[in-house]
C-alpha cells in the first residue's frame, strides 16, 4: 500500500543532496581561486617596460645628458620610484655583452647577471628579464629590463 508521493519524496531528497554537493564544490573552487596563488606578471612587465624604453629612445633625440637618470625618467615619462623599487634597467651601446658589461649608458637596479641564468626563469626571487637590440642611425642599442614584482592579493 503505497500512498501517492512517497516515491517522489525520496527522489527529491537525492536531488537536494546532489544540489548541496554541487554548491559545496562550487564554494570550495571559488575560495581556492580567490585565495590561491598570486599572479606572475614579471615577464609581461619586463617586456612592456623594454618596449616603452625602446620607443622612447627611437622617438627622442639622443643628446649628451639624455641617459642621466633624472632626464631619462622625465623624457620617457617613467615613474622613478616605481621603477627603482621593482625593476632593473640597463642600456648599453657598442658593447658585446650588455649583461656583464662594466660600463653602460644607464643602470637602474642591480643583479643583471640573473638575467643570464637559466634557472632564474622559474625562481620567484630572481627578476624575469627582456632583452632587446635595435639600431638608431649608426648607433646600436641593447636594452635589458627585468621585473622583480610578484603580485599577490592583499586583503585586510
GILINKA-V318053 format. One record per pair of residues at least 6 apart in sequence whose ideal C-beta (glycine too) atoms are under 6 Angstrom apart, sorted by the first residue. I is the first residue (numbers start at 1). GAP is how many residues later the second one is. Records with the same first field share a line. If there is no record, write none. Layout:
# GILINKA-V318053
I->GAP + GAP
This chain:
# GILINKA-V318053
38->112 + 113 + 114
39->112
41->110
42->86 + 105
43->85
45->102
46->82 + 83 + 84 + 99 + 100 + 101
47->83
49->96
50->80 + 82 + 93 + 95
53->90
54->78 + 89
56->20
58->78
60->15
65->6
67->38 + 39
72->34
73->7
86->62 + 63
87->60
88->21 + 39 + 58
89->19 + 56
90->14 + 17 + 22 + 54
91->14 + 15 + 52
92->6 + 9 + 12 + 50
93->12 + 46 + 48
95->6
98->44 + 46
99->13 + 16 + 17
114->6 + 12
115->14 + 29 + 31
120->6
124->26
127->19 + 20 + 21
129->17
130->15
131->13
132->11
133->9
134->7
